[in-house]
Amino acid sequence: MFTYAVIEGLKASADLSHSHFIDAQELSTSVQGTVRKLTADKQQPTFPQSGRSDFVISKVRYASCARGKTDPPDGEGKAGDAGKHEPKRRCSLD
């Protein structure tokens, strides 16, 4: 269940801030929720809180507007910029 939750989180479900970036805190929160849900709270993963929780792990590319996601402003969106910009209201085609 844990590996499944991590993989699903990295596919985009962990992008809780809709910033197109997944940081360590978002992935941790997503994995904990997914594992608890799938195991009916029988498994409750924990993550030590050492280091930077805002460390960017992955950039997310959304395929369509159907998910309600938006692109970052032009020229922005580099690692370390997660959550530092307001997204444009348009959808990605990649």
C-alpha positions, 0 to 999 in steps of 0.5 A, spaced: 500 500 500 505 504 501 509 504 494 502 504 491 500 511 495 507 514 493 507 512 486 499 515 485 502 521 489 507 522 484 502 522 479 499 528 481 494 527 487 499 529 492 499 536 489 495 539 494 497 546 493 495 545 485 502 549 484 504 544 479 510 542 484 510 536 489 514 538 495 516 533 501 510 535 506 505 534 500 507 527 498 507 525 506 500 528 507 498 524 501 501 518 502 499 518 509 491 519 507 491 514 501 494 508 506 490 510 511 484 510 507 486 503 503 487 500 509 481 502 513 486 505 518 490 499 520 496 502 517 498 509 519 505 511 516 509 516 519 514 521 517 520 524 521 520 531 521 527 532 519 530 537 514 526 541 509 519 540 508 518 544 502 523 541 498 521 540 491 520 532 489 517 533 483 514 537 477 507 535 475 504 536 468 497 536 467 494 533 461 487 537 461 483 542 464 478 536 466 482 536 473 481 543 474 488 545 474 492 551 472 499 552 469 504 557 473 505 564 470 510 564 464 517 564 466 516 561 473 516 554 475 523 552 477 524 547 482 524 551 489 519 556 487 513 551 489 507 555 492 511 562 490 506 564 485 499 565 483 497 560 477 494 563 471 487 560 469 489 556 463 490 549 462 496 545 460 496 541 453 503 537 455 
